[in-house]
Structures are given as C-alpha cells and as structure tokens.
Amino acid sequence: MNKSEIKDKYLKKIKLLNKYNKYYYDKSNPIVLDRDYDELKKDILILESKYSYLNSKNSPSKTVGFKPSKNFQKKPHRAPMLSLANAFGREDLINFEKRILNFLSQNTDFNLSYSAEPKIDGISASLIYKNGKFKVGLSRGDGKEGEDITANLATIKDIPNKIESKDFPEEIDIRGEVFIQNSDFKKLKEKFANPRNAASGSLRQKNPDDTKKIPLKFIAYTFGYEKGLKVKNQINFLEKLKNWGFKTNPLNKLVSGVDNLLTNYSKIEKERTKIDFDIDGIVYKINDFELQKRLGYVANSPRWAIAHKFASNKAISKILNIEIQIGRTGALTPVAKIKPINIGGVIVSNATLHNEDEIERKDIRIGDLATIERAGDVIPHILSVDKTKRKKFIKVHISKKMPIMWL
C-alpha cells in the first residue's frame, strides 16, 4: 500500500472506533464485542507506531471514552481519568514487566509486587471530596472532562456523603465503578440488555428520584487528585478505603511474579460465573506509589498498570434454524440452532430463546447474525441480533398446537 492508502485505512479504523465509543459510552448500547473493540484499538496503535505520519485527534493514544453528553453540565477532571493497556496472555505480561524493569534500570531479580484487582464491567465515576464531604460526582466522559452526575451518584448508598475519619485527606477524588449486581439485574432485564447498560442508563436519568429506584452499587479502587493523602502503596490505600466507609472488591490481592499473576488469573476466571457482578479481567498495578511516580505515563495510560482480559463469554454466530422443544409439563420452548462457535473454551451450537415474547422483543429471525452469551453453567442465550446484516430471513411464531414459521 502507498502512503495515501495507509492513511485512508487508518482514518477508517479511527472513524469506526469513534462510532463504537459513541454507542458504548454515550448511548449505553454497545454494538461490538469487547474482543473486536480491543483488536481494532490495537490495530490503530500498531499503525501509528509503524508510520509516524499517521495522526488523529480521535486516536485511542490521545483520547479516552467519549465526549460528555449534552444532557449534563460538563466539568474538568482535576486529574485525568486514563485508560489502560491490555494484556491477553503470558507473553504480554512478561513484556509488561520487562518494560517496567528496563525503565527503572533494574535486573530481572528485582522484586515487583502488584495489586491484582478484578475489573468490574460497570461505569467509571469520580467522587470529589473536600473536608470529608462529598461535593461533586463526575462520569469519565472523555477522560479530561466528565458529566456532572452528582445528584444521581448521591442516591447510591455505597457512596458516603460525609467521612469523619481524621486521616481522610483534605481533598481527594475517589474513583471507582458503578454497577448492578446480577441478582438485582434479574428484575430489570426486560428494560435493559445487560447490567452495564442498566447502570449507565440509570446514572443518566434527568430525575435523581428515578435513579434512586435502581439498586446501583459502587466499588472504589483508586484516586485522582489528592491533597493530604498519607499512604505509601495501593494495598494500604484499599484498606484505607474500607476504613473510610467505601466498599472495595473482596477479590483484591497482593501478588508478585508473572507466574503467580497467571495462577491468580486462572483461579478467578474459573470462579467469575459465581460472582454476583460482571468482571471482564484483572487489573495489575505496581503496588508501590513511589515506583508509580517514577514510571509515570505513556500517551493516555500509566506505565505501571495493565488490564489482563478474560476470554470472552460472548461470540457472534448465524442462526441456522429455530426449533421448538416440548418440556415435561407441555411448555413450548424455542431453541436457536446456531453455527457452532467456541465461547470461553466450549463449543456452542444451541441457544435458548426462552419464549415467544423474547423472540418478538428482540426481533430474532432465522438467518440473523446473533450475539450469543454463555455464563457458567447457564444455558447459552441470544443477547441481540444484527439487523443491519439481515438479508433473507424467516420470522417465527409459536402456536399452542404446533410451531409455525413463515417467510
């Protein structure tokens, strides 16, 4: 490819990423799987490193998230809310640690300790406290400025309105994740596609009384701006958060060495379906704050942290047919026969459609490309279908006497 073709390819990828960001952050309705989003982002960064003339203000190397919504007042973050680089396996983690050691001019026998923190799939928020009082709450926005959603955040019981502890900093931005527990989401699944969408939509209600009706939770894990914080490492900071009245992730752990990181990763990945909130990986942070300061940042992410993603529990496949299964009680249950696909290490060829109302609500048809989700031992089910790829299709109707299908 010549220079013009490379630039055109690059800009098309940027445009597509910006579209994905808009749906994910602004509309709370993701239209692409996490792994495909991560792959696109990685492609863009590789192109930039290979061709120095490639440059865009919308590049993931310069931006985080998406511009704040016009429905809320915008406010700047006192310290930017950055993104994290991703790791997908052992080699990525080894390279991550090598880069740290090289930057610090240390040998491989230098002991690096990490705070390993399961990454909740929710909505990031920054809580500004002054003299122990919760003053302002912001969404991530584009990382530089966020939406002022103070009134909505104030309805969440996990967020303390006032902190009396004497060792609480004079000023600090406490950061964490707003989410909905899977057990609570069962009551809301008719209104939202998944727990993350439910949390995002609830935080963006214009009336805080509407937000208050949703069982939102908050887990704290880091800070932005601070004045008067007297803590030397991340693990101690997490302990302080609990003492101050914040909830923290019970699976946080101090770990040293890549082998131990991988052992902890495997253990949590196996248990993730038993956890009452969605996690999509583990974040590793250099535990020592002095080392964090020395390492600093590259582009819009810290050198001292990385997100180790789990294998996706979702995949896209074609609906080949829809069959009706008759249960012992005579209940008719529609089941989608899909092109076999590997989801989280298991080959899936069937997905439950629950009932006719579910088919109608999601407008599921034979021939559609569908996003299939598999969570633990739960029967795989269809989250959504891509109507833009629909060509020829068959609509499904379930009769009490017999299944009927028509074109």
C-alpha positions, 0 to 999 in steps of 0.5 A: 500500500502507498502512503495515501492508502495507509492513511485512508485505512487508518482514518477508517479504523479511527472513524469506526472506533469513534462510532463504537465509543459513541454507542458504548459510552454515550448511548449505553448500547454497545454494538461490538464485542469487547474482543473486536473493540480491543483488536481494532484499538490495537490495530490503530496503535500498531499503525501509528507506531509503524508510520509516524505520519499517521495522526488523529485527534480521535486516536485511542493514544490521545483520547479516552471514552467519549465526549460528555453528553449534552444532557449534563453540565460538563466539568474538568477532571482535576486529574485525568481519568486514563485508560489502560493497556491490555494484556491477553496472555503470558507473553504480554505480561512478561513484556509488561514487566520487562518494560517496567524493569528496563525503565527503572534500570533494574535486573530481572531479580528485582522484586515487583509486587502488584495489586491484582484487582478484578475489573468490574464491567460497570461505569467509571465515576469520580467522587470529589471530596473536600473536608470529608464531604462529598461535593461533586460526582463526575462520569469519565466522559472523555477522560479530561472532562466528565458529566456532572452526575452528582445528584444521581451518584448521591442516591447510591448508598455505597457512596458516603456523603460525609467521612469523619475519619481524621486521616481522610485527606483534605481533598481527594477524588475517589474513583471507582465503578458503578454497577448492578449486581446480577441478582438485582439485574434479574428484575430489570432485564426486560428494560435493559440488555445487560447490567452495564447498560442498566447502570449507565442508563440509570446514572443518566436519568434527568430525575435523581428520584428515578435513579434512586429506584435502581439498586446501583452499587459502587466499588472504589479502587483508586484516586485522582487528585489528592491533597493530604493523602498519607499512604505509601502503596495501593494495598494500604490505600484499599484498606484505607478505603474500607476504613473510610466507609467505601466498599472495595472488591473482596477479590483484591490481592497482593501478588508478585511474579508473572507466574503467580499473576497467571495462577491468580488469573486462572483461579478467578476466571474459573470462579467469575460465573459465581460472582454476583457482578460482571468482571471482564479481567484483572487489573495489575498495578505496581503496588508501590506509589513511589515506583508509580511516580517514577514510571509515570505515563505513556500517551493516555495510560500509566506505565505501571498498570495493565488490564489482563482480559478474560476470554470472552463469554460472548461470540457472534454466530448465524442462526441456522434454524429455530426449533421448538422443544416440548418440556415435561409439563407441555411448555413450548420452548424455542431453541436457536440452532446456531453455527457452532462457535467456541465461547470461553473454551466450549463449543456452542451450537444451541441457544435458548430463546426462552419464549415467544415474547423474547423472540418478538422483543428482540426481533430474532429471525432465522438467518440473523447474525446473533450475539450469543452469551454463555455464563457458567453453567447457564444455558447459552442465550441470544443477547441481540441480533444484527439487523443491519446484516439481515438479508433473507430471513424467516420470522417465527411464531409459536402456536399452542398446537404446533410451531409455525414459521413463515417467510 
